[in-house]
Structures are given as structure tokens and as C-alpha cells.
């Protein structure tokens, strides 16, 4: 999981509810001091939340962009159901389209970004309807299923969530992945976030990661400018696979030096600079 440096948003950010016909979604809405050069919608990954982008908000706002990071349905502070079918990828994609419409831009297109699982949702939304989007950024999000080792982990996690409580599963996960020294609160923010996820959301989206088909040709057919961003190493989708995907898409390709699966939290400064540079080029 991504480990944000803090769960406290910067001063340029407003935590609020984004009201849509498909429900309310918790967002962090960061704005520049002057009229924005554009607006970006950021979708988090598996077990993640809008806070995974918190270190990007201020530098992107300073670059002139309004940036809205969202909790998807059943993630952290956005409500959800206990029915797995509520989290079918098509449903999540339609949520992203509704969130985009609710930003109230009067027809101006939005830069859409998805990290990991969020990238699968973002591309599904763009395939459904590319018209609301100016560009698509796939951050550490590959062409199809995750690697076998991750599929095994997802199967174990899904089975555990189906039979045990969230607290028990959290304690088991922390035993295998203890908190880093940098987590001054011993990971309490991460634990609180985990406890507010809906188990059905985690089970359903975990299954998507393990079964996702290759949809690169469908993304290419949207005609959207695409940016493929990753770290130098990735244990979910191998970096050479991301390179090949970018080539198939004719996409801009950025590797963030010193980052792994979460460049948004590993190296937020260079990551924000790369995103702003891509959006500026359009």
C-alpha cells in the first residue's frame, strides 16, 4: 500500500464532499492562487485513498493546476455497500465519469490520472467515454493482470476478508509488513483508513487486479494523449511491461528515479514535476 507522509492536507486544499447523481465522494480539492491552467482528477489504488496524493497537491497547485483527489466508493471516507457487485469495474468507471461531471467545469476537459488499481478504473472510464478528458495518466498501472506473486497475495487477502474481520486481517498484514520508522504514529492513520474500507470493495477490486484483460488497444482507440509513469522498480507490474505498454500506446513515458510502485509517495517532487510537464505540453 502507499504510505502518505501525512494525512493532513496542505493549506491550498479543501477537504469536502463531491456531490454526484451516483452518490457523494470524499475529495481533497487543491487550487492554485490564480486561475487554473487545467484540472486533474486523481484516482487512488488498491487499499488506498485520496491521501496517497497528498504530497502532490501543493506542488501541482503551485504549477497552476487544480487537483482533485478522490476516495472511490467503499474507500476510506466515501460510503459504499456490502455487495461486491457494487464495485464492478464498469460501476467504478461510471463513478469516475460522474465525478468528472460534478467538478463543474462547464465543458472543459479534465486530466484523468489513476494509480495502480485507479489506473484500471481510469482507463475503463476513458474507454466508456473519452469526451470529458483532456489526457489520461496511468501511474504504476499495467496492461492486464498483476504478476503471479501479487495474484497469490490477493487470493489470500480475499479469502481472509471473506471469513475474518478487518481488524484481524490488519494485524496479520502488519505482522508481515511492520510499520516503517518514519511512521511516527506507528501506522495509526493507515490502520484507521484500512478499517473504513468496505471488505466487499477490497474483495471485488482485488479480483479485478488478478483477472484484468489487456485493454491497451481500447485505450489507444480513444485518441487521448497518454502518460505512463512509474518508478524504477515495480513488484506489481514489471517496469519492462510498462515500457512496452507505453510504446503500444504511443504514450509519453516517465520513470521516476528512486521510486518503486508508488512514485506519488516515494518521490512526490519529481513526480509532480513530470505530471505538470506533461499537462503543460498539451
N, C-alpha and C positions, 0 to 999 in steps of 0.2 A: 504494500500500500504506500501511497505518497505520504510523506511526513512534512506537513507545512511547518515553517519555522515558528509560526504563531497562529492563533485563531482570532487575533484582534485585527480588524481591518484598518488600513491606513486612513488618514483624515479625509482624503479625497473620495471616500467610499461611503455609500449609504446602504445599510442592510434593510431590506424591505421585502414585501410580498409582491410578486408579479402576478397580476390577475389575468387569467385567460379563460376562454369558454371551456377548456379542459381541466380547470382547477387552478388553484393558487400554487405558486412555486417560490421558494425562498431564494433570494438572489443577493449578491453583493454588486452594487451598481456604482462604478467608479467613473468620474467625469473629469475632463481637463478644465483648466481655468478659463479657456477661451472656447469659441465654437469648435466642436469636434471635427476632425478630419474624416472620421468614419466611426462606425460602431461595430463591436465584436461581441459575439455570444460564445461563451466557453462552457463546454460540457465535460464533466469530470469522469474519471474512470471507475472501475470496479472497486467497491468498498470505499470510494472516495466521496468528495463533496466539493462545493464551491470554494472552500478554504484551501484546496490544493493549488489554487491560482492566486492566493493572497499576495505572494511576493512579486507577482507580475503586475498587479493592479496599478501601483504608483508609477513605475517606470513607463507603462503603456499610456497612462493618463498624461504623464509629462511629455510623451511623444505626440500627444494631441488626439488620442483615441478614447472614446467612451467604451468601457469594457464591462460587460455584464456576465458574471459567473453564476451558474445556477445549480441548485440541487434538483436532480431529476425526481420523478415521482418515486416515493418509497425510500429516498436517500435522505438521511440526516434530518433536516428541518422541513422537508416537503412531505406532505401526507401521502399515503398510499393505502392499498388494500392488502388483504392476506390471500389474495387469489393470484396465482402465478401467471394466469393469462392476462392480467392487467399490465404485465411487464414484457409482453411480446414485443419484438423489435419494431414492428410496424406501429404499435401504440406509442412507444417511446419516440419514434421518428415524428409522429404526428404531434406529440407534445412539443418537440423542438420547433416545428413549424408554427404552432400556436404561440410559443414563447417569442419567436421572432416577430410575429404579427403584433404581439402585445407591447413591443418596445416603442410603438407609436412613432415610427419614422416617416410616415406619410409616403410610402413607396420607395424610400431609399434602401438600397440593398445592404445586407449585413455580412460581415466577415464571420464565417462559422468555423469554430475550432473544436475538435474533440480529442481528449487524451485517452488513449488505450480503449477501453470499452466505449467511452464517449465518442471516439473516432468512428466506431462501427455504427453508432446511432446517428452521428452527424452525416456520414455518407449515405445512410438509409434515407434521411430527411432530404438530402440533396437529390437523390435519385427519384424520390417521390415528387418533388417539386423544386427545381433549381432556381426558379424565378426570384425568390426573396433574397438570394445570396449573391454577394459580390465575389467571394472566394471561399475555398474550403482548405483548412489546415488539418492534417492528420498527424497528431503528435504521438509517437511511440505506439502506433496503431497500424497493424499489418493487413495483408491482403485477404487472409482467411483465418483458419483455426490457429490457436496458440500452439506452442511447442508441446511435445508429449509430456514432459515433466510437469508443465503447468496444467495440462488436462487431467493428470493424475491428482494433483493438488485440488483442483476444482471439484473432482468427483468425491474426494474425501470430505471436502468442506460441505458440499451439497448434502451428502449423507448425514453428516453431523448436524447440520441445521435442521434437517427433517426430523431428527429424533431427540435433540438436546436443546436446551435454552441458549439464548445469545450469550449470557454471562459465562456459562460453562465452555462454550466454544471459544470465547475471547481468552479465557485463562489458558486453554490448550494452545491457542495460537501464540500467546506471549511466551509460553514455555519454550517454544521452538524459535521464536524471534523476539528476544528480550529487548526492552527499550534502550535506545541509544543514550549515551552520556549527555547528549545535547538536549534531551527531553527533560527539562527542568522539573516538570510536574509529574515525572515518571509515567508519561503517556496518558494522563487522565483525560486530556482533550480528545485524544484518539479513541479512548475507551468510551467516552460519552457519545462521540459520533457513531461508533460501532453499535452501541446499544439502541440508537434511534433509527437505525436502518430496519426496514421490514425484511424478515427472513425470506419471504416469498420473492422479494426483489433480488436478493442475493442468489437464491437458487435458480431463478429464471435467467438472470443475466449471466451467471456462471455457465449455465448450459449453452447460452449463445456463444460465449467465448470458445467453448470446446467443440462447437459444431458449425461455426460461421463459414459459409461458402465464399469462394473467391468472387468478389463483385467489382474488380478493378475495371473491367470493360464497361460496366454500367456507369461507374463514376466518370470514366473518360467521355462517355456519350453525353454527359450533362454539359460539357463545354466549359465548365467552371475552371478558373485558374486554381491550381492545387499546389500546396506546400507540404512536403513531407519532412517532419522534424523528428529527430531522435537524439539520444545520447551516443557516446562512442561504443557503448556496450548495452545489450538488452537481453534479458533472460526470458522474455515473453514472446517476442518476435525477433529472430536474429537480424542483426543490422544488415547483412548482405541481402536478406529478403526484403527489407525496407528499401534498400538501394534499387533492387530490381523493380519493385513496385513503382517507385518514383520514375524510373526510366520508361516503364509501360504507360504511365500517365503523362509523360512529358512535363513532369512537375519540377518545381524548384525543390532542391534537396539541401537540407542543413543538418549537419552533425554538430552537436554541442560538446565541445571539448570538456572532459572531466565529468560528464553526466552519464547516467545509466537510464533506467526505464522512466524516470520522472525528471526530465530537464527543468520542468516548471518549479520544482523544489530543490533539485540538486544544484543548478546554476541559473537562477532566475534572471540575473542581469544580462548575460549573453543571450538567453532565450528570448527575453523581451525585445532586445535589440534586433534579433533575427526576425521576429514577428512583425515589428514595426517597419523594418526594411522591406519586407515582402508586401505589406499593405501599402506602403508609400509607393512602391513600384507600379501599383495598379491605378 
